Amino acid sequence: MSADHPQSTRTARDAAPASPAPVTTGTPPHTASAADSAELAWVTRAGAVESRHIGSAVLLGPDGAVLESLGAPQRPIFPRSTLKPFQAIASLRSGALISQEAVALACGSHNGSRRHQEVAAAVLEAEKLDESHLRCPAAYPARERDLIDHLAAGREKTPLAFNCSGKHAGFLAATRTQGWRLATYTDPKHPMQQAVMTVLEEYCEEVPGVVGTDGCGAPAPSLTLTGLARGFSKIASATSRRDAEVHAFTVSQAMLDYPWAVHGRGEANTVVMEELGLLAKLGAEGVLIIGAPDGTTAAVKTLDGSQRANNLVALSLLAAHGVIDVDALGAVLKKLIRPITGGVDEAQVGSIRLSHTVLERL
């Protein structure tokens, strides 16, 4: 019996190793300081500015030229989960044979609904694997209704509900195809992760810097915000370019065809893709990237790690350059931005708005 079959048939050689020490290779990225950054958005109350979100943003045109630059997008960041579409390309290149839904899930930071879990489980089942092979943490569904159903079914925490389970299932499908060692597929030296680094270098046109460990246990390489936007532009435009890599086309089309798998019904990335036809992917610690079919791409990194204003900033930059209809933008922003409210009647008492620094560019 193969040592790479489900846990009950695995030998000691393929038993899951202890969690590795954090990987810190390369030169520390030291993301931009507050002094290097720009004010991106304000939170107001009673007409006064209560909080300020600072960070960096960049907008690239279809030809890769920088159209707008705020803060220090040339400084490296950890893109976190915005790298998932690139990681999915690496899995497909390495032989992962998965459905379009599963490709979208591999690109996603989902909320662990039953359907999300089912898609990830189907990928594993097709490879004669199960959730015990996933090297991401166990979690509960993120939404209350899904959590109630999950607990009512008598289920405990499961790695299938972790927001990165699709990415990890894709890694395992490719690893299985190649005959690589399953238990170490998240190791930076593993062929699967080396394939990811190759994709990043090709698409972003820069060598990743320091490589840390992401929250899911996979490697977390650093890139500049501009490099990230450059690479994502190639994926977002893959459905309209004859010279696009077939795997980039597959990733882009899957995300647009199954946006619920990328984030979750009613969630920000899903709404942007469903209603605006743009490719959208958030990353932990305040990273967001949104690309149009022509390749115009906006990338934002908020220095405090918040996502609160990122959709407003990125979509406004795209709209200012004619990528989004202003009326359509307004309708979507109403769904994405929570008003500042007060009192039992939840009356609106403030707002989240673009800073003067950004407005001057629009």
Buried (B, 14 or more C-beta within 10 A) or exposed (E): EEBBBBEEEBEEEBEBEEEEEEBEEBEEBEBBEEEBBBBBBBBBEEEEEEBEBBBBBBBBBBEBEBBBBBBBBBBBBBBBBBBBBBBBBBBBBBEBEBBBBBBBBBBBBBBBBBBBBEBBBBBBEBBEBBBEBBBBBBBBBBBEEBBEBBEEEEBEBBBBBBBBBBBBBBBBBBBBBBEBBBBBBBBBEBBBBBBBBBBBBEBBEBEBBBBBBBBBBBBBBBBBBBBBBBBBBBBBBBBBBEEBBEBBBBBBBBBBEBBBBBBBEEBBBBBBBBBBEBBBBBBBBBBBBBBBBBBBBBBBBBBEEBBBBBBBBBBBBBBBBEBBEEEBBEEBBEEBBEEBEEEEEEEEBBEBBBBEBBEEBE
